[in-house]
Amino acid sequence: MEIAQNFSGDSAAANVRMIGTLEPMQKLLVKKTYARSLRAMGIFYASIAVLGLVLSIFISRQNCSTEHFETRIGLERVESVQ
């Protein structure tokens, strides 16, 4: 049970080098488990990419305005009349 805890949760990536110290059957089990988790992540990210591509079809071309408007921000200087 202690071996399984070394390869699960937050410590899984930190203990990758420990795979070499395992027996052949344990090593195979750990490698299959890593591959299964990476496959699940790959499917998730691929589906997000496909969704982004599908949504990009609905982006329409917009023309930018060529007119320039000057915006004044802040206090304007008021000259005193004497």
N, CA, C and O atoms as a CHARMM CRD file, in Angstrom:
* protein
*
  328
    1    1 MET  N      0.82500  -1.19400   0.00000 PROA 1      0.00000
    2    1 MET  CA     0.00000   0.00000   0.00000 PROA 1      0.00000
    3    1 MET  C      0.86400   1.25000   0.00000 PROA 1      0.00000
    4    1 MET  O      0.49200   2.25400  -0.60700 PROA 1      0.00000
    5    2 GLU  N      1.99700   1.20900   0.66100 PROA 2      0.00000
    6    2 GLU  CA     2.90100   2.36400   0.71700 PROA 2      0.00000
    7    2 GLU  C      3.45300   2.67500  -0.67800 PROA 2      0.00000
    8    2 GLU  O      3.63100   3.84200  -1.02800 PROA 2      0.00000
    9    3 ILE  N      3.71600   1.65800  -1.45800 PROA 3      0.00000
   10    3 ILE  CA     4.23200   1.85000  -2.81100 PROA 3      0.00000
   11    3 ILE  C      3.19600   2.56400  -3.66400 PROA 3      0.00000
   12    3 ILE  O      3.54000   3.46100  -4.43300 PROA 3      0.00000
   13    4 ALA  N      1.94100   2.18000  -3.53700 PROA 4      0.00000
   14    4 ALA  CA     0.87700   2.81000  -4.31700 PROA 4      0.00000
   15    4 ALA  C      0.73500   4.27800  -3.96800 PROA 4      0.00000
   16    4 ALA  O      0.44000   5.08900  -4.84600 PROA 4      0.00000
   17    5 GLN  N      0.93800   4.64400  -2.70500 PROA 5      0.00000
   18    5 GLN  CA     0.83100   6.04300  -2.29300 PROA 5      0.00000
   19    5 GLN  C      1.94900   6.89000  -2.88600 PROA 5      0.00000
   20    5 GLN  O      1.77000   8.08900  -3.10000 PROA 5      0.00000
   21    6 ASN  N      3.10400   6.27900  -3.15500 PROA 6      0.00000
   22    6 ASN  CA     4.21500   7.02100  -3.77400 PROA 6      0.00000
   23    6 ASN  C      3.89900   7.44300  -5.19700 PROA 6      0.00000
   24    6 ASN  O      4.47100   8.41300  -5.69500 PROA 6      0.00000
   25    7 PHE  N      2.99300   6.72700  -5.86000 PROA 7      0.00000
   26    7 PHE  CA     2.69100   7.00600  -7.26200 PROA 7      0.00000
   27    7 PHE  C      1.28000   7.55100  -7.46800 PROA 7      0.00000
   28    7 PHE  O      0.72000   7.42200  -8.55700 PROA 7      0.00000
   29    8 SER  N      0.71100   8.14800  -6.45300 PROA 8      0.00000
   30    8 SER  CA    -0.64000   8.70700  -6.58100 PROA 8      0.00000
   31    8 SER  C     -0.65900  10.13600  -6.04500 PROA 8      0.00000
   32    8 SER  O      0.16800  10.51900  -5.21800 PROA 8      0.00000
   33    9 GLY  N     -1.60800  10.90300  -6.52800 PROA 9      0.00000
   34    9 GLY  CA    -1.80600  12.26400  -6.03300 PROA 9      0.00000
   35    9 GLY  C     -0.68100  13.20800  -6.41800 PROA 9      0.00000
   36    9 GLY  O     -0.12900  13.12700  -7.51500 PROA 9      0.00000
   37   10 ASP  N     -0.35200  14.09600  -5.50400 PROA 10     0.00000
   38   10 ASP  CA     0.65400  15.12400  -5.76100 PROA 10     0.00000
   39   10 ASP  C      2.06500  14.56000  -5.89100 PROA 10     0.00000
   40   10 ASP  O      2.90900  15.16200  -6.55400 PROA 10     0.00000
   41   11 SER  N      2.33000  13.42400  -5.27400 PROA 11     0.00000
   42   11 SER  CA     3.69200  12.88400  -5.27900 PROA 11     0.00000
   43   11 SER  C      3.97800  12.01000  -6.50200 PROA 11     0.00000
   44   11 SER  O      5.08800  11.49300  -6.63200 PROA 11     0.00000
   45   12 ALA  N      3.02200  11.83600  -7.38600 PROA 12     0.00000
   46   12 ALA  CA     3.20600  10.93000  -8.52800 PROA 12     0.00000
   47   12 ALA  C      4.33000  11.39600  -9.43900 PROA 12     0.00000
   48   12 ALA  O      5.19500  10.60000  -9.80500 PROA 12     0.00000
   49   13 ALA  N      4.33500  12.66200  -9.80800 PROA 13     0.00000
   50   13 ALA  CA     5.36700  13.16300 -10.71900 PROA 13     0.00000
   51   13 ALA  C      6.73000  13.22000 -10.04200 PROA 13     0.00000
   52   13 ALA  O      7.75500  13.06300 -10.70400 PROA 13     0.00000
   53   14 ALA  N      6.75400  13.43900  -8.75500 PROA 14     0.00000
   54   14 ALA  CA     8.02000  13.54000  -8.03900 PROA 14     0.00000
   55   14 ALA  C      8.70900  12.18700  -7.89100 PROA 14     0.00000
   56   14 ALA  O      9.92800  12.13500  -7.72600 PROA 14     0.00000
   57   15 ASN  N      7.96800  11.11500  -7.94500 PROA 15     0.00000
   58   15 ASN  CA     8.53400   9.78300  -7.71200 PROA 15     0.00000
   59   15 ASN  C      8.66900   8.94100  -8.97600 PROA 15     0.00000
   60   15 ASN  O      8.70400   7.71300  -8.90100 PROA 15     0.00000
   61   16 VAL  N      8.74500   9.58400 -10.12300 PROA 16     0.00000
   62   16 VAL  CA     8.85300   8.83500 -11.38500 PROA 16     0.00000
   63   16 VAL  C     10.12600   8.00100 -11.41700 PROA 16     0.00000
   64   16 VAL  O     10.12200   6.89100 -11.95000 PROA 16     0.00000
   65   17 ARG  N     11.19700   8.50900 -10.86300 PROA 17     0.00000
   66   17 ARG  CA    12.47100   7.74400 -10.88000 PROA 17     0.00000
   67   17 ARG  C     12.39800   6.46800 -10.04300 PROA 17     0.00000
   68   17 ARG  O     13.20100   5.55500 -10.22900 PROA 17     0.00000
   69   18 MET  N     11.44400   6.40600  -9.12800 PROA 18     0.00000
   70   18 MET  CA    11.30600   5.20400  -8.29200 PROA 18     0.00000
   71   18 MET  C     10.75700   4.02300  -9.08000 PROA 18     0.00000
   72   18 MET  O     10.81200   2.88900  -8.60600 PROA 18     0.00000
   73   19 ILE  N     10.22900   4.26800 -10.27200 PROA 19     0.00000
   74   19 ILE  CA     9.67900   3.17200 -11.06800 PROA 19     0.00000
   75   19 ILE  C     10.75000   2.13800 -11.38200 PROA 19     0.00000
   76   19 ILE  O     10.46300   0.94300 -11.44500 PROA 19     0.00000
   77   20 GLY  N     11.97000   2.58800 -11.57900 PROA 20     0.00000
   78   20 GLY  CA    13.06900   1.67500 -11.88200 PROA 20     0.00000
   79   20 GLY  C     13.40100   0.72100 -10.75200 PROA 20     0.00000
   80   20 GLY  O     14.02700  -0.31100 -10.99000 PROA 20     0.00000
   81   21 THR  N     13.00100   1.03500  -9.53200 PROA 21     0.00000
   82   21 THR  CA    13.30600   0.17500  -8.38100 PROA 21     0.00000
   83   21 THR  C     12.23600  -0.88300  -8.13900 PROA 21     0.00000
   84   21 THR  O     12.39500  -1.72900  -7.25900 PROA 21     0.00000
   85   22 LEU  N     11.16200  -0.84900  -8.89800 PROA 22     0.00000
   86   22 LEU  CA    10.05700  -1.78600  -8.67200 PROA 22     0.00000
   87   22 LEU  C     10.30800  -3.12200  -9.36000 PROA 22     0.00000
   88   22 LEU  O     11.16200  -3.24200 -10.23800 PROA 22     0.00000
   89   23 GLU  N      9.53900  -4.12100  -8.93500 PROA 23     0.00000
   90   23 GLU  CA     9.57200  -5.42500  -9.58500 PROA 23     0.00000
   91   23 GLU  C      8.89500  -5.29400 -10.95200 PROA 23     0.00000
   92   23 GLU  O      8.11200  -4.36600 -11.15600 PROA 23     0.00000
   93   24 PRO  N      9.17800  -6.19800 -11.89000 PROA 24     0.00000
   94   24 PRO  CA     8.64800  -6.06800 -13.25800 PROA 24     0.00000
   95   24 PRO  C      7.12000  -5.93000 -13.33100 PROA 24     0.00000
   96   24 PRO  O      6.61900  -5.12200 -14.11300 PROA 24     0.00000
   97   25 MET  N      6.38000  -6.69500 -12.54100 PROA 25     0.00000
   98   25 MET  CA     4.91300  -6.61500 -12.59100 PROA 25     0.00000
   99   25 MET  C      4.42200  -5.28300 -12.00900 PROA 25     0.00000
  100   25 MET  O      3.48200  -4.68600 -12.53300 PROA 25     0.00000
  101   26 GLN  N      5.05500  -4.82200 -10.93400 PROA 26     0.00000
  102   26 GLN  CA     4.68500  -3.53100 -10.35500 PROA 26     0.00000
  103   26 GLN  C      5.01700  -2.39900 -11.31800 PROA 26     0.00000
  104   26 GLN  O      4.25000  -1.44800 -11.47100 PROA 26     0.00000
  105   27 LYS  N      6.16600  -2.51700 -11.96100 PROA 27     0.00000
  106   27 LYS  CA     6.59100  -1.50900 -12.92600 PROA 27     0.00000
  107   27 LYS  C      5.59200  -1.41300 -14.07800 PROA 27     0.00000
  108   27 LYS  O      5.23600  -0.31500 -14.50600 PROA 27     0.00000
  109   28 LEU  N      5.14500  -2.55300 -14.57100 PROA 28     0.00000
  110   28 LEU  CA     4.17400  -2.58000 -15.66100 PROA 28     0.00000
  111   28 LEU  C      2.85700  -1.93500 -15.23300 PROA 28     0.00000
  112   28 LEU  O      2.26000  -1.17700 -15.99600 PROA 28     0.00000
  113   29 LEU  N      2.40800  -2.23200 -14.02500 PROA 29     0.00000
  114   29 LEU  CA     1.16400  -1.66500 -13.51700 PROA 29     0.00000
  115   29 LEU  C      1.25300  -0.15100 -13.39000 PROA 29     0.00000
  116   29 LEU  O      0.32200   0.56300 -13.76400 PROA 29     0.00000
  117   30 VAL  N      2.36600   0.33800 -12.86700 PROA 30     0.00000
  118   30 VAL  CA     2.53600   1.79000 -12.70800 PROA 30     0.00000
  119   30 VAL  C      2.59300   2.46500 -14.07500 PROA 30     0.00000
  120   30 VAL  O      1.97700   3.51400 -14.26200 PROA 30     0.00000
  121   31 LYS  N      3.30800   1.89700 -15.02300 PROA 31     0.00000
  122   31 LYS  CA     3.39700   2.48500 -16.36500 PROA 31     0.00000
  123   31 LYS  C      2.04300   2.50200 -17.06000 PROA 31     0.00000
  124   31 LYS  O      1.71100   3.47600 -17.73700 PROA 31     0.00000
  125   32 LYS  N      1.25600   1.44100 -16.90400 PROA 32     0.00000
  126   32 LYS  CA    -0.08200   1.41700 -17.50900 PROA 32     0.00000
  127   32 LYS  C     -0.98500   2.46900 -16.87400 PROA 32     0.00000
  128   32 LYS  O     -1.78900   3.10000 -17.56000 PROA 32     0.00000
  129   33 THR  N     -0.85000   2.65600 -15.57400 PROA 33     0.00000
  130   33 THR  CA    -1.66600   3.65000 -14.87900 PROA 33     0.00000
  131   33 THR  C     -1.30400   5.05700 -15.33100 PROA 33     0.00000
  132   33 THR  O     -2.19100   5.87800 -15.56200 PROA 33     0.00000
  133   34 TYR  N     -0.01700   5.34400 -15.46100 PROA 34     0.00000
  134   34 TYR  CA     0.41400   6.64700 -15.97900 PROA 34     0.00000
  135   34 TYR  C     -0.11200   6.86400 -17.39600 PROA 34     0.00000
  136   34 TYR  O     -0.60300   7.94600 -17.71800 PROA 34     0.00000
  137   35 ALA  N     -0.01100   5.84800 -18.23600 PROA 35     0.00000
  138   35 ALA  CA    -0.47600   5.96700 -19.61800 PROA 35     0.00000
  139   35 ALA  C     -1.97900   6.21800 -19.66400 PROA 35     0.00000
  140   35 ALA  O     -2.44500   7.00300 -20.49000 PROA 35     0.00000
  141   36 ARG  N     -2.73800   5.57200 -18.80100 PROA 36     0.00000
  142   36 ARG  CA    -4.18600   5.76700 -18.76600 PROA 36     0.00000
  143   36 ARG  C     -4.53200   7.18900 -18.34800 PROA 36     0.00000
  144   36 ARG  O     -5.45000   7.79200 -18.90400 PROA 36     0.00000
  145   37 SER  N     -3.81000   7.72800 -17.38000 PROA 37     0.00000
  146   37 SER  CA    -4.10200   9.09500 -16.93600 PROA 37     0.00000
  147   37 SER  C     -3.70500  10.10900 -18.00900 PROA 37     0.00000
  148   37 SER  O     -4.40400  11.10400 -18.20300 PROA 37     0.00000
  149   38 LEU  N     -2.59800   9.87000 -18.70400 PROA 38     0.00000
  150   38 LEU  CA    -2.20100  10.77000 -19.78800 PROA 38     0.00000
  151   38 LEU  C     -3.17300  10.69400 -20.96000 PROA 38     0.00000
  152   38 LEU  O     -3.42000  11.69700 -21.62900 PROA 38     0.00000
  153   39 ARG  N     -3.72100   9.51300 -21.21100 PROA 39     0.00000
  154   39 ARG  CA    -4.69900   9.36700 -22.28200 PROA 39     0.00000
  155   39 ARG  C     -5.95600  10.16600 -21.96000 PROA 39     0.00000
  156   39 ARG  O     -6.52700  10.80900 -22.84100 PROA 39     0.00000
  157   40 ALA  N     -6.38800  10.12700 -20.70600 PROA 40     0.00000
  158   40 ALA  CA    -7.57000  10.89100 -20.30500 PROA 40     0.00000
  159   40 ALA  C     -7.32100  12.39000 -20.46200 PROA 40     0.00000
  160   40 ALA  O     -8.20400  13.11900 -20.91500 PROA 40     0.00000
  161   41 MET  N     -6.14400  12.84800 -20.09600 PROA 41     0.00000
  162   41 MET  CA    -5.81500  14.26800 -20.26300 PROA 41     0.00000
  163   41 MET  C     -5.73700  14.62000 -21.73400 PROA 41     0.00000
  164   41 MET  O     -6.18400  15.69600 -22.13000 PROA 41     0.00000
  165   42 GLY  N     -5.18300  13.74700 -22.54800 PROA 42     0.00000
  166   42 GLY  CA    -5.08800  13.99000 -23.98800 PROA 42     0.00000
  167   42 GLY  C     -6.45700  14.11600 -24.62900 PROA 42     0.00000
  168   42 GLY  O     -6.67600  14.98500 -25.47200 PROA 42     0.00000
  169   43 ILE  N     -7.37600  13.25300 -24.23200 PROA 43     0.00000
  170   43 ILE  CA    -8.73600  13.33400 -24.76000 PROA 43     0.00000
  171   43 ILE  C     -9.38700  14.64500 -24.34700 PROA 43     0.00000
  172   43 ILE  O    -10.05900  15.28400 -25.15600 PROA 43     0.00000
  173   44 PHE  N     -9.19700  15.04900 -23.11000 PROA 44     0.00000
  174   44 PHE  CA    -9.77800  16.30400 -22.62700 PROA 44     0.00000
  175   44 PHE  C     -9.24900  17.49000 -23.41700 PROA 44     0.00000
  176   44 PHE  O    -10.03100  18.30700 -23.90200 PROA 44     0.00000
  177   45 TYR  N     -7.92700  17.59500 -23.55400 PROA 45     0.00000
  178   45 TYR  CA    -7.34700  18.74200 -24.25100 PROA 45     0.00000
  179   45 TYR  C     -7.65700  18.72300 -25.74800 PROA 45     0.00000
  180   45 TYR  O     -7.81600  19.78200 -26.35500 PROA 45     0.00000
  181   46 ALA  N     -7.74300  17.55700 -26.34000 PROA 46     0.00000
  182   46 ALA  CA    -8.11800  17.47500 -27.75300 PROA 46     0.00000
  183   46 ALA  C     -9.56000  17.93400 -27.95100 PROA 46     0.00000
  184   46 ALA  O     -9.86700  18.61500 -28.93000 PROA 46     0.00000
  185   47 SER  N    -10.43800  17.56800 -27.03000 PROA 47     0.00000
  186   47 SER  CA   -11.83100  18.00400 -27.15900 PROA 47     0.00000
  187   47 SER  C    -11.95800  19.51200 -26.96400 PROA 47     0.00000
  188   47 SER  O    -12.78500  20.14400 -27.62300 PROA 47     0.00000
  189   48 ILE  N    -11.15900  20.10300 -26.07600 PROA 48     0.00000
  190   48 ILE  CA   -11.16400  21.56200 -25.90400 PROA 48     0.00000
  191   48 ILE  C    -10.66800  22.23300 -27.19200 PROA 48     0.00000
  192   48 ILE  O    -11.21400  23.25900 -27.59700 PROA 48     0.00000
  193   49 ALA  N     -9.65100  21.67300 -27.83200 PROA 49     0.00000
  194   49 ALA  CA    -9.12800  22.23800 -29.07900 PROA 49     0.00000
  195   49 ALA  C    -10.16900  22.15500 -30.19600 PROA 49     0.00000
  196   49 ALA  O    -10.32900  23.10600 -30.96200 PROA 49     0.00000
  197   50 VAL  N    -10.86600  21.04300 -30.29500 PROA 50     0.00000
  198   50 VAL  CA   -11.91000  20.89800 -31.31600 PROA 50     0.00000
  199   50 VAL  C    -13.03700  21.88800 -31.04400 PROA 50     0.00000
  200   50 VAL  O    -13.55500  22.50000 -31.97800 PROA 50     0.00000
  201   51 LEU  N    -13.41800  22.05300 -29.80200 PROA 51     0.00000
  202   51 LEU  CA   -14.45600  23.02600 -29.45600 PROA 51     0.00000
  203   51 LEU  C    -14.03200  24.43800 -29.86500 PROA 51     0.00000
  204   51 LEU  O    -14.84100  25.20100 -30.39400 PROA 51     0.00000
  205   52 GLY  N    -12.77400  24.78400 -29.62200 PROA 52     0.00000
  206   52 GLY  CA   -12.26500  26.09100 -30.03300 PROA 52     0.00000
  207   52 GLY  C    -12.30600  26.27500 -31.53700 PROA 52     0.00000
  208   52 GLY  O    -12.65000  27.35400 -32.02000 PROA 52     0.00000
  209   53 LEU  N    -11.96200  25.24100 -32.28000 PROA 53     0.00000
  210   53 LEU  CA   -12.02200  25.32100 -33.73600 PROA 53     0.00000
  211   53 LEU  C    -13.45300  25.48600 -34.24000 PROA 53     0.00000
  212   53 LEU  O    -13.70900  26.26000 -35.16200 PROA 53     0.00000
  213   54 VAL  N    -14.37200  24.76200 -33.63500 PROA 54     0.00000
  214   54 VAL  CA   -15.77600  24.87400 -34.04400 PROA 54     0.00000
  215   54 VAL  C    -16.30300  26.26900 -33.72600 PROA 54     0.00000
  216   54 VAL  O    -17.00000  26.86600 -34.54600 PROA 54     0.00000
  217   55 LEU  N    -15.98400  26.79000 -32.55900 PROA 55     0.00000
  218   55 LEU  CA   -16.44900  28.12100 -32.19700 PROA 55     0.00000
  219   55 LEU  C    -15.81400  29.20400 -33.05400 PROA 55     0.00000
  220   55 LEU  O    -16.41300  30.25900 -33.26200 PROA 55     0.00000
  221   56 SER  N    -14.61000  28.95800 -33.55300 PROA 56     0.00000
  222   56 SER  CA   -13.95200  29.96300 -34.38300 PROA 56     0.00000
  223   56 SER  C    -14.65500  30.14900 -35.72500 PROA 56     0.00000
  224   56 SER  O    -14.45500  31.16700 -36.38800 PROA 56     0.00000
  225   57 ILE  N    -15.46800  29.18900 -36.13100 PROA 57     0.00000
  226   57 ILE  CA   -16.23900  29.31900 -37.36600 PROA 57     0.00000
  227   57 ILE  C    -17.23300  30.47500 -37.26000 PROA 57     0.00000
  228   57 ILE  O    -17.54300  31.12700 -38.25700 PROA 57     0.00000
  229   58 PHE  N    -17.72500  30.72300 -36.05900 PROA 58     0.00000
  230   58 PHE  CA   -18.75100  31.73700 -35.84700 PROA 58     0.00000
  231   58 PHE  C    -18.18400  33.13500 -35.63200 PROA 58     0.00000
  232   58 PHE  O    -18.94800  34.06800 -35.38500 PROA 58     0.00000
  233   59 ILE  N    -16.88100  33.30500 -35.71600 PROA 59     0.00000
  234   59 ILE  CA   -16.27000  34.63100 -35.59000 PROA 59     0.00000
  235   59 ILE  C    -16.37900  35.32500 -36.94400 PROA 59     0.00000
  236   59 ILE  O    -15.92600  34.80700 -37.96400 PROA 59     0.00000
  237   60 SER  N    -16.98500  36.50400 -36.93000 PROA 60     0.00000
  238   60 SER  CA   -17.17500  37.21500 -38.19600 PROA 60     0.00000
  239   60 SER  C    -16.15300  38.33800 -38.33700 PROA 60     0.00000
  240   60 SER  O    -15.57500  38.81000 -37.35800 PROA 60     0.00000
  241   61 ARG  N    -15.95100  38.74500 -39.57200 PROA 61     0.00000
  242   61 ARG  CA   -15.00400  39.81500 -39.86300 PROA 61     0.00000
  243   61 ARG  C    -15.62700  41.14500 -39.46600 PROA 61     0.00000
  244   61 ARG  O    -16.78400  41.41700 -39.78500 PROA 61     0.00000
  245   62 GLN  N    -14.86700  41.95900 -38.77900 PROA 62     0.00000
  246   62 GLN  CA   -15.31600  43.27900 -38.36200 PROA 62     0.00000
  247   62 GLN  C    -14.40600  44.32300 -38.98900 PROA 62     0.00000
  248   62 GLN  O    -13.18400  44.17500 -38.98800 PROA 62     0.00000
  249   63 ASN  N    -15.01200  45.38400 -39.52800 PROA 63     0.00000
  250   63 ASN  CA   -14.22800  46.47200 -40.08700 PROA 63     0.00000
  251   63 ASN  C    -13.95000  47.50500 -39.00000 PROA 63     0.00000
  252   63 ASN  O    -14.85100  47.92100 -38.27200 PROA 63     0.00000
  253   64 CYS  N    -12.70400  47.90300 -38.90500 PROA 64     0.00000
  254   64 CYS  CA   -12.32200  48.90800 -37.92400 PROA 64     0.00000
  255   64 CYS  C    -12.58500  50.30000 -38.50800 PROA 64     0.00000
  256   64 CYS  O    -12.45900  50.51200 -39.71400 PROA 64     0.00000
  257   65 SER  N    -12.94000  51.20900 -37.66700 PROA 65     0.00000
  258   65 SER  CA   -13.19500  52.57000 -38.10800 PROA 65     0.00000
  259   65 SER  C    -11.86700  53.25900 -38.42600 PROA 65     0.00000
  260   65 SER  O    -10.86600  53.06000 -37.73700 PROA 65     0.00000
  261   66 THR  N    -11.88100  54.07600 -39.48900 PROA 66     0.00000
  262   66 THR  CA   -10.66200  54.80800 -39.85700 PROA 66     0.00000
  263   66 THR  C    -10.67500  56.22700 -39.31000 PROA 66     0.00000
  264   66 THR  O     -9.70800  56.96900 -39.48000 PROA 66     0.00000
  265   67 GLU  N    -11.77300  56.61000 -38.65200 PROA 67     0.00000
  266   67 GLU  CA   -11.85200  57.94900 -38.07000 PROA 67     0.00000
  267   67 GLU  C    -11.10800  57.98000 -36.74600 PROA 67     0.00000
  268   67 GLU  O    -11.07100  56.99500 -36.00900 PROA 67     0.00000
  269   68 HSD  N    -10.51500  59.13900 -36.46100 PROA 68     0.00000
  270   68 HSD  CA    -9.77100  59.30200 -35.22500 PROA 68     0.00000
  271   68 HSD  C    -10.49100  60.31400 -34.34700 PROA 68     0.00000
  272   68 HSD  O    -10.79300  61.42400 -34.78700 PROA 68     0.00000
  273   69 PHE  N    -10.76100  59.93600 -33.12300 PROA 69     0.00000
  274   69 PHE  CA   -11.40100  60.82900 -32.17700 PROA 69     0.00000
  275   69 PHE  C    -10.41400  61.15300 -31.07700 PROA 69     0.00000
  276   69 PHE  O     -9.80500  60.25100 -30.50200 PROA 69     0.00000
  277   70 GLU  N    -10.24900  62.42200 -30.78000 PROA 70     0.00000
  278   70 GLU  CA    -9.33000  62.83900 -29.73500 PROA 70     0.00000
  279   70 GLU  C    -10.08000  62.86800 -28.41300 PROA 70     0.00000
  280   70 GLU  O    -11.13900  63.48300 -28.29200 PROA 70     0.00000
  281   71 THR  N     -9.52700  62.21100 -27.45500 PROA 71     0.00000
  282   71 THR  CA   -10.14000  62.16200 -26.13800 PROA 71     0.00000
  283   71 THR  C     -9.28500  62.96100 -25.17000 PROA 71     0.00000
  284   71 THR  O     -8.07500  62.75300 -25.07700 PROA 71     0.00000
  285   72 ARG  N     -9.91800  63.87000 -24.45700 PROA 72     0.00000
  286   72 ARG  CA    -9.19700  64.67100 -23.46400 PROA 72     0.00000
  287   72 ARG  C     -9.59300  64.18000 -22.07900 PROA 72     0.00000
  288   72 ARG  O    -10.76900  64.10400 -21.72400 PROA 72     0.00000
  289   73 ILE  N     -8.58500  63.85900 -21.33400 PROA 73     0.00000
  290   73 ILE  CA    -8.81500  63.33200 -19.99400 PROA 73     0.00000
  291   73 ILE  C     -8.11400  64.24600 -18.99300 PROA 73     0.00000
  292   73 ILE  O     -7.00000  64.70600 -19.24300 PROA 73     0.00000
  293   74 GLY  N     -8.75300  64.50200 -17.88400 PROA 74     0.00000
  294   74 GLY  CA    -8.12200  65.29100 -16.82500 PROA 74     0.00000
  295   74 GLY  C     -8.64900  66.70500 -16.78900 PROA 74     0.00000
  296   74 GLY  O     -9.64000  67.03700 -17.43900 PROA 74     0.00000
  297   75 LEU  N     -7.97700  67.52100 -16.02800 PROA 75     0.00000
  298   75 LEU  CA    -8.38400  68.91000 -15.87600 PROA 75     0.00000
  299   75 LEU  C     -7.81100  69.74500 -17.00300 PROA 75     0.00000
  300   75 LEU  O     -6.65000  69.58700 -17.38100 PROA 75     0.00000
  301   76 GLU  N     -8.62000  70.62100 -17.52900 PROA 76     0.00000
  302   76 GLU  CA    -8.13500  71.53100 -18.56800 PROA 76     0.00000
  303   76 GLU  C     -7.63800  72.79100 -17.89400 PROA 76     0.00000
  304   76 GLU  O     -8.13700  73.20100 -16.84600 PROA 76     0.00000
  305   77 ARG  N     -6.66000  73.38400 -18.50900 PROA 77     0.00000
  306   77 ARG  CA    -6.07100  74.60500 -17.96100 PROA 77     0.00000
  307   77 ARG  C     -6.96700  75.79400 -18.30600 PROA 77     0.00000
  308   77 ARG  O     -7.30200  76.01900 -19.46900 PROA 77     0.00000
  309   78 VAL  N     -7.34100  76.53300 -17.29400 PROA 78     0.00000
  310   78 VAL  CA    -8.18800  77.70700 -17.47800 PROA 78     0.00000
  311   78 VAL  C     -7.31300  78.93100 -17.27100 PROA 78     0.00000
  312   78 VAL  O     -6.70700  79.11100 -16.21400 PROA 78     0.00000
  313   79 GLU  N     -7.25700  79.77700 -18.30900 PROA 79     0.00000
  314   79 GLU  CA    -6.44800  80.97800 -18.19000 PROA 79     0.00000
  315   79 GLU  C     -7.27700  82.09600 -17.54800 PROA 79     0.00000
  316   79 GLU  O     -8.44200  82.30400 -17.88700 PROA 79     0.00000
  317   80 SER  N     -6.65000  82.79600 -16.62600 PROA 80     0.00000
  318   80 SER  CA    -7.35000  83.88600 -15.94900 PROA 80     0.00000
  319   80 SER  C     -7.28800  85.16800 -16.77600 PROA 80     0.00000
  320   80 SER  O     -6.28200  85.45100 -17.42700 PROA 80     0.00000
  321   81 VAL  N     -8.35700  85.92300 -16.74300 PROA 81     0.00000
  322   81 VAL  CA    -8.42400  87.18500 -17.46900 PROA 81     0.00000
  323   81 VAL  C     -8.12700  88.30600 -16.49800 PROA 81     0.00000
  324   81 VAL  O     -8.75200  88.37000 -15.44000 PROA 81     0.00000
  325   82 GLN  N     -7.19600  89.19400 -16.81500 PROA 82     0.00000
  326   82 GLN  CA    -6.85000  90.28500 -15.89900 PROA 82     0.00000
  327   82 GLN  C     -7.34000  91.59700 -16.40000 PROA 82     0.00000
  328   82 GLN  O     -7.13400  92.62200 -15.75000 PROA 82     0.00000
